[in-house]
């Protein structure tokens, strides 16, 4: 069966951008493919090595949100990256054949250096994280990696590494992974920037509903609309992006007409959105609370899934070592 692989750095509780940008798609993919989804804690150290977080807490919070969204260990293989040493061993072997120039030209490397200019990212781990990412993917013979259109070039380095390995050792060991295009989330943060917990502009899946209501009421709108009597442009308003996800077509038309003709105020628009957010979040939070009570030890909960991932990865690692005469 065709395999799909993806992972997330453990950042704790997830927000609605994660849900619509990744989780919703992951859940649907597990019905069509053999999916491997992992908690990428080693990747978190490439940029957060100076002050490592409490990974035990962050892993648990994120796993609860995964399960709440519908990921099922009976349908997908859910596992923790750092608990599978085969990833690290293959990463080491791939580092031996990967030219430094390839890594320095990687689009993500340049983007993240600019975005995180307040951090010292001169470490080898950050430079070579695409090699670790490659090891994560190809050790499971994953054919597809779900990514947004803007991330397709980032996957090309994995394909190049696979081609180089297979060519150098005259062995058809690894599968070239392909991008499985997914829709990107339209949900911006409450301040109009990219949604991120570090910006304090995110709406968490597990967030108290009163807090959600407060955030939406304070949410940034069309800055050109100073008064209710001023016509607005919903298509440049971050709030309307939420309506496109949560509201009906009729409600969206009502917002467009009312905003453009100054017939409704921003609070009227937001009240409809708040209602839909409550309807979306309440059942998820009830499910999450139930899971939180039922799952005592996430490592025990994931043990069978983790063992399966280790078995598959270990077999592929042995093929690589055989090609290298190890």
MARNULO-654232 format. One record per atom (N, C-alpha, C): x, y, z; residue in one letter. Coordinates in steps of 0.1 Angstrom, whole numbers, plus 2048, in hexadecimal, padded with zeros to 3 digits. Atoms other than C-alpha are relative to their C-alpha. Layout:
BEGIN
XYZA
...
END
This chain:
BEGIN
8087F4800X
800800800X
80980C800X
7F87F4801X
80D8237F7X
80180780EX
7FE7F97F3X
81C835815X
80180F7FFX
7FF7F17FEX
819859821X
80680280DX
7FA7FD7F3X
82E86983BX
80080F802X
7FF7F27FDX
82D88A84DX
80280180FX
7FE7FE7F2X
83689886FX
7FF80E804X
8017F37FBX
8348B6886X
80980180CX
7F87FE7F4X
84C8C589FX
7F680180CX
8098007F4X
83D8C18C2X
80080F806X
8017F27FBX
8318E48CBX
7F580180BX
80B8007F6X
8168D98E4X
7F38017F9X
80E7FF805X
7F28E28DFX
8008077F2X
8017FB80EX
7E98E88BAX
7F580A7FFX
80B7F6802X
7D49048ACX
7F87FD7F3X
80980480BX
7B9905891X
8078017F3X
7F880080CX
7D390E877X
8067F27FDX
7FB80E802X
7E38EC87DX
7F57F77FBX
80B809804X
7C18DB87AX
7FD8017F1X
8047FE80EX
7B88EA859X
80B8007F6X
7F4800809X
7DB8EC84BX
8067F27FFX
7F980D801X
7E68C8853X
7F77F5805X
80680C7F9X
7D28B286BX
7F37FB7F8X
80C804808X
7B18B2857X
8047F87F4X
7FC80880BX
7C48A6839X
8067F3804X
7FA80C7FCX
7D888D84CX
7F57F5803X
80B80A7FDX
7B887D859X
7FA7FA7F4X
80680580CX
7AA87A836X
80A7F67F9X
7F6808807X
7CB86B829X
8007F2806X
7FF80D7FAX
7CA84F842X
7F57F67FCX
80A809806X
7AB841831X
8047FB7F2X
7FC80480DX
7BE83E810X
80E7FA7FEX
7F2804801X
7E2837817X
8057FA80DX
7F98057F4X
7F9826830X
80880C806X
7FA7F37FBX
802845845X
8087FE80CX
7F78007F5X
81F84B85CX
80080F805X
7FF7F27FBX
81C86B872X
80880080DX
7F78017F4X
83787388BX
80280E807X
7FD7F47F8X
83F88C8A6X
80F8027FFX
7F27FE805X
85F89C899X
80880880BX
7F97F97F5X
8718A48BAX
80E8037FDX
7F27FD804X
8948A28ACX
80080D7F8X
8017F4809X
88A8BC892X
7FF80D809X
8027F57F7X
8808D38AFX
80D805806X
7F37FC7FAX
8A48D38BCX
8098077F6X
7F87F980AX
8B28E089BX
80080F802X
8017F17FEX
8A59038A4X
7FF80380FX
8027FE7F2X
89E8FE8C9X
80A7F9809X
7F68087F9X
8BE8ED8D5X
80580780DX
7FA7F87F5X
8C89098EEX
7F77FE80DX
8098027F5X
8A9905904X
7F57F67FCX
80A80B803X
8988E38FEX
7F4801808X
80D8007F8X
8738E3908X
7FE7F3807X
80480D7F9X
8628C991DX
7F87F87F5X
80680880BX
85C8B0900X
7F57F7805X
80A8097FBX
848899916X
7F2806800X
80D7F9800X
82D8B391BX
7FC8047F2X
8047FC80EX
82E8C08F7X
7FB7F47F8X
80480C808X
82C89D8E8X
7F27FC804X
80D8047FCX
80E8958FDX
7F58097FBX
80A7F6805X
7FB8B58F5X
7FD7FF7F1X
80280180FX
8018B18D0X
7F97F37FCX
80680D803X
7F888C8CFX
7F1801803X
80E7FF7FCX
7D78948E1X
7F88087F5X
8067F880BX
7CF8AE8C6X
7FF7F77F3X
80080880CX
7D88958AAX
7F47F6801X
80A80A7FEX
7C187B8B9X
7F2806800X
80D7F8800X
7A58958BEX
7FC8037F2X
8047FC80EX
7A789F89AX
7FC7F37F8X
80480C807X
7A287A88FX
80B7F77FCX
7F6809803X
7C486B88BX
7FE7F3809X
80380D7F9X
7C1846895X
80C7F77FFX
7F5809801X
7DE82F89EX
7FC7F27FAX
80480D807X
7C9812890X
8008027F1X
8017FD80FX
7C982386EX
80E8067FBX
7F37FA804X
7EB83686EX
80A7FC80BX
7F58027F7X
80D83087EX
80480D806X
7FC7F47F9X
81284B898X
80C7FD809X
7F48037F8X
83484D8A8X
80880C803X
7F77F57FCX
84F8628B8X
80E7FE7F9X
7F3800807X
86E86A8A3X
80C7FB808X
7F58037F8X
8878698BFX
8017F3806X
80080E7FAX
87C8478CBX
8047F67F5X
7FD80980AX
8868388AAX
80E8037FBX
7F37FC803X
8AC8398A7X
8047FD7F2X
7FD80380EX
8AC82B883X
80080D7F8X
8007F3807X
8A484F878X
80D807801X
7F37F97FDX
8C485C888X
80B7F97F8X
7F5808807X
8D9840879X
8008037F1X
8017FD80EX
8CC846856X
80480E7FDX
7FC7F2801X
8D086B85BX
80F8017FFX
7F1800800X
8F5865862X
8057FB7F3X
7FC80580DX
8F9850843X
7FD8097F4X
8037F780AX
8E886982DX
80880D800X
7F77F57FFX
8FD88583AX
80D7FE7F9X
7F4803807X
91B87382CX
8008037F1X
8007FE80FX
90F878808X
7F980D7FCX
8087F4804X
8FC89980AX
80A80C7FFX
7F77F4801X
9108B77FCX
7FB80C808X
8047F47F7X
9108D6813X
7F980A7F7X
8067F6809X
9078EC7F5X
7F17FE7FEX
80E803801X
8E68DA7F2X
7F880680CX
8077FB7F3X
8DD8E3816X
80080F801X
8007F17FFX
8E8907813X
7F78067F6X
8097FA80AX
8D290C7F5X
7F17FD803X
80E8047FDX
8B38FC805X
7F880D804X
8087F47FDX
897916805X
7FC80280EX
8047FF7F2X
88C90E828X
80B805809X
7F47FC7F8X
8AF913836X
80180F800X
7FF7F2801X
8B0936829X
7F5807807X
80B7F97FAX
88D93F833X
8007FF80FX
8008017F1X
890932857X
80B808806X
7F67F87FAX
8B194385CX
7FC80F801X
8057F2800X
8A0964853X
7F580280AX
80C7FF7F7X
88195D867X
8057FF80FX
7FB8027F2X
895952886X
80D807802X
7F37F9800X
8B096C884X
80580380EX
7FC7FD7F2X
8B09708AAX
8077F4806X
7FA80D7FBX
8BE94C8AEX
80D7FD7F9X
7F3805806X
8E093E8A8X
7FD7F37F9X
80480C808X
8D992588CX
80D7FC7F8X
7F4804807X
8FD91E883X
8047F1803X
7FE80E7FCX
8FA8FA890X
7FE7F77F4X
80180A80BX
8FF8DC879X
7F27FA7FFX
80D806800X
8DD8CE883X
7F68087F8X
8097F7807X
8CB8EC875X
8037FF7F1X
7FC80180EX
8DF8EB854X
7FB7F37FAX
80380D806X
8D98C684FX
7F27FA804X
80D8067FDX
8B58C385BX
7F97FA7F4X
80680780CX
8AA8BC837X
8047F27FEX
7FB80D801X
8BF89D839X
7F97F780AX
8088077F6X
8AE892859X
7F17FE7FBX
80E800806X
88C89A848X
8007F57F5X
7FF80A80AX
89788482BX
8007F2806X
7FF80D7F9X
8A0867842X
7F27FD805X
80D8027FAX
87E86B853X
7F67FA7F5X
80980480BX
86C867831X
8047F37FAX
7FC80C809X
88084D81EX
8027F3808X
7FF80C7F8X
88583583BX
7F47F8801X
80C807801X
86182C837X
7FB7FD7F2X
80480180EX
86182B811X
7F38087FDX
80C7F8803X
847847812X
8008057F2X
8027FB80EX
83B84F7EFX
7FC80F800X
8057F2800X
82986F7F9X
80280780DX
7FE7F77F4X
82F88C811X
7F680B7FEX
8097F5801X
8118A3816X
80680E803X
7FB7F27FEX
81C8C7811X
7F880A7F8X
8067F5808X
80F8E9805X
8098037F4X
7F97FD80DX
8198F67E3X
80D807802X
7F47F87FDX
83390D7F2X
80B7F7806X
7F68087FAX
8458F0802X
8057F57F7X
7FC80A809X
8498DB7E3X
80F8007FDX
7F17FF802X
86D8E87DCX
8087FA80BX
7F98057F5X
8778DE7FFX
8027F1800X
7FF80F801X
8708B97F7X
80A7FC7F6X
7F780480BX
8878BA7D9X
80E7FB805X
7F38057FBX
8A68B67EEX
8007F2805X
80180E7FCX
8998957FCX
8017F77F3X
80080880DX
8948897D8X
80E7FF7FBX
7F2800805X
8B88947CFX
8087F6809X
7F88097F8X
8C68817EDX
7FD7F27FDX
80480D803X
8B38627E4X
8077FC7F3X
7F980380DX
8C08647C0X
80F7FE801X
7F28017FEX
8E38697CCX
8047F3806X
7FE80C7F9X
8E284C7E4X
7FF7F47F7X
80380B809X
8D38347CBX
80B7FF7F5X
7F680080BX
8EC83F7B0X
80E7FC805X
7F38037FAX
90B83E7C6X
8037F1803X
7FE80E7FCX
90581B7D2X
7F97F67F7X
80680980BX
8F480D7B3X
7F57F7807X
80A8087F9X
8D78027C9X
7F2808800X
80D7FA800X
8B28097C7X
7FA7FF80EX
8048027F2X
8AE80D7EDX
7F4809803X
80A7F77FBX
89982C7F1X
7F68057F5X
80A7FB809X
8798397E1X
801810800X
8007F2801X
87985D7D4X
7F2805805X
80D7FB7FBX
85E86F7E9X
7FA80B7F6X
8077F6808X
8448847D7X
7F7809809X
8097F77F9X
82F8A27E3X
7F27FC7FEX
80E802801X
80B89C7EAX
7FA80D804X
8057F37FEX
7FC8BE7E6X
7F4801809X
80B7FE7F7X
7E58CA801X
7FC80F800X
8057F27FFX
7D08EA805X
80680680DX
7FB7F97F5X
7E090381CX
7F5808807X
80A7FA7F8X
7CC912838X
7FF80F7FDX
8027F1802X
7BC935833X
80080780DX
8027FA7F3X
7BC93C858X
80D807805X
7F67F87FAX
7D2958863X
7FF80280FX
8017FE7F2X
7DA961886X
7F680C803X
80A7F67FDX
7C3979899X
80680E7FEX
7FA7F3803X
7DC995891X
8028027F2X
7FE7FF80EX
7DC98F86CX
80D7FA7FBX
7F3806804X
7FE97E86CX
7FE7F07FFX
80180E800X
805959867X
7FD7FB80FX
8048057F3X
7F5945883X
80B7F8807X
7F58077F9X
80F93B89DX
7FE80380FX
8017FE7F1X
80F9368C3X
80B80A804X
7F57F77FCX
8309498C4X
7FC80F7FEX
8057F2802X
81D9688B7X
7F5803809X
80C7FF7F8X
8019628D0X
7F48057F9X
80C7FC809X
7E89658B4X
7F87F47FCX
80680D805X
7DC9418B2X
7F47FD809X
80C8057F8X
7BB9318BCX
8027F1801X
7FC80E7FDX
7C390F8CCX
7F37F87FEX
80B809800X
7AD8F18C6X
7FA7FD80DX
8058027F3X
7AB8ED8EBX
7FE80C809X
8017F47F9X
7A79118F4X
7F2802806X
80D7FC7F9X
78C91D90DX
7F88097F6X
8097F9809X
76E9298F9X
7FE80F802X
8017F27FDX
76C94A90BX
80C8077FBX
7F47FA806X
790951901X
7FF8017F1X
80280080FX
7879488DDX
7F880C7FCX
80A7F5803X
76A9608DDX
80780E802X
7F97F47FEX
78097C8EBX
80A8037F5X
7F67FE80BX
79B9768D1X
7FA8047F3X
8077FD80DX
7829778B4X
7FB80E801X
8057F27FFX
7729978C1X
80B80B7FFX
7F57F7801X
7949A78C3X
8087FF7F3X
7F980480CX
79F9998A1X
80180C7F6X
7FD7F680AX
7AE9B0887X
7F77FF7F4X
80980180CX
7979B986AX
80680A7F5X
7FB7F780BX
7999D084BX
80380D807X
7FB7F47F9X
7AE9EC858X
7FB80D7FAX
8067F4807X
79EA0583FX
7F2803805X
80E7FE7FCX
77CA0084FX
80180580FX
7FF7F97F3X
77CA1986CX
7F37FF808X
80D7FF7FAX
757A1B873X
7F77F67F9X
809809806X
739A0586CX
7FA8057F3X
8057FA80CX
72DA1D852X
80A8007F4X
7F680180BX
74DA1883EX
7FF7F37F9X
7FF80D808X
74C9FE822X
80D7F9803X
7F48087FDX
7649E2828X
8037F67F4X
7FC80A80AX
7779C8813X
8037F3808X
7FE80D7F9X
7729A5822X
80B7F77FBX
7F6809806X
78B99680BX
80F803804X
7F37FD7FAX
7A89A781CX
7FF800810X
8028017F2X
79A9A183FX
8037F1805X
7FD80E7FBX
7A9983853X
7F37F9805X
80B8067FBX
78797D862X
7F87F87F5X
80880780BX
777974840X
8077F37FDX
7F980D802X
79295983CX
7FA7F5808X
80680A7F6X
78294885AX
7F27FC7FBX
80D803806X
75F94C84AX
8017F67F5X
7FE80980CX
76C93A82BX
8027F2805X
7FD80E7FBX
77591C841X
7F37FC808X
80B8047F6X
75891C85BX
7F28037FCX
80E7FB803X
73A92E84CX
7FA7FA7F3X
80780480CX
720924832X
80280A7F5X
7FF7F780CX
72093380FX
7F680C802X
80A7F57FDX
701947819X
80580A80AX
7FA7F77F6X
712955837X
80C8087FBX
7F57F9807X
73195E823X
7FB80B7F7X
8067F6809X
71B97080AX
7FB80C808X
8067F67F7X
70A982827X
80B809805X
7F47F97FBX
72C98D835X
8058097F5X
7FA7F880CX
739999812X
7F780C7FEX
80A7F5803X
7199AD80BX
7FF80A80BX
8017F77F4X
7169BB82EX
80C809802X
7F47F97FEX
73A9C5830X
80380B7F5X
7FD7F780BX
73E9D480DX
7F680C800X
80A7F6801X
71E9E8811X
7FD80780EX
8007FA7F2X
7249F2836X
7F27FD806X
80D8047FAX
7049E0840X
8017F880DX
7FD8077F4X
7149CC85CX
80D805806X
7F47FC7FAX
72F9D4875X
8097F3802X
7F680B7FEX
74E9BF87CX
7FC7F680BX
8048097F5X
73F9B289DX
7F57F77FBX
80B808805X
7209A588AX
8067F47F8X
7F980A808X
738992872X
8067F680AX
7F88097F6X
74C984890X
7F77F7808X
80A8087F8X
72D9788A3X
7FD7F37F9X
80380C808X
725960887X
80C7F6800X
7F48087FFX
749953887X
8027FA80DX
7FE8057F2X
74A94F8ADX
7F77F4801X
80980B7FFX
72B9398ABX
8057F37F9X
7FB80C807X
73B922891X
80C7FA806X
7F48057F9X
75C9208A4X
7FC7F880CX
8058087F4X
7499158C3X
7FB7F27FBX
80580D806X
7378FA8AEX
80B7F77FCX
7F5808805X
7588EE8A0X
8087FB80CX
7F68037F6X
76D8EF8C0X
7FA7F880CX
8068077F4X
7548E28DBX
8017F17FFX
7FF80E801X
7528BE8CEX
80F7FB800X
7F2803800X
7788BD8C8X
80580080FX
7FA7FE7F2X
77F8C98ECX
7FA7F5809X
80580B7F8X
7678AF8FBX
8077F37FDX
7F880C803X
7798948E8X
80E800805X
7F27FF7FBX
79B8A18F2X
8017FD80FX
8008027F1X
7928A2917X
7FE7F2803X
80280F7FEX
78687E915X
80D7F87FDX
7F3807803X
7A6873904X
80B80380BX
7F77FC7F6X
7BA88691EX
7FF7F880DX
8038087F4X
7A987393AX
8047F17FEX
7FE80E803X
7AD851928X
80E7FC7FEX
7F2803803X
7D185391DX
80980480BX
7F87FD7F5X
7E885193AX
80F8027FCX
7F3800805X
80984A929X
8007FF7F1X
80180080FX
80D854904X
80A7F67FAX
7F680A805X
82C83E900X
7FA7F2800X
80780D800X
81882090AX
7F57FF7F6X
80B7FF809X
7FB82B8F5X
8057FE7F1X
7FA80180EX
81282E8D6X
8097F47FEX
7F580A800X
82780F8DEX
7FF7F77F3X
80180980BX
8197F88C3X
8038087F3X
7FD7F880CX
81A8148A9X
80F8037FFX
7F27FD800X
83D81D8B3X
8087F47FCX
7F980C804X
8497F98B0X
7FF7FD7F1X
80280380FX
83A7F688DX
80980A7F8X
7F77F6807X
84C816882X
80F7FC801X
7F28047FEX
86D809891X
8037F47F7X
7FE80C809X
8697E887EX
8018047F2X
7FF7FB80EX
8637F985DX
80D8077FDX
7F47F8801X
87F812862X
80C7F7801X
7F48087FEX
8977F886EX
8037F77F4X
7FE80880CX
8927E284FX
8068097F5X
7FB7F880AX
8987FF838X
80F805803X
7F37FC7FDX
8B780A84BX
80A7F57FDX
7F780C803X
8C67E7847X
8038007F1X
7FE80080FX
8C17EA821X
80B80B7FDX
7F77F5802X
8D480B822X
80E7FC804X
7F28047FAX
8F17FD837X
8067F57F7X
7FB80B809X
8F37DF81FX
8068067F4X
7FB7F980BX
8F77F7802X
80E806802X
7F47F97FDX
913808814X
80B7F6805X
7F780A7FCX
9247E781CX
80380080FX
7FF7FF7F2X
91E7ED841X
7FB7F3807X
END
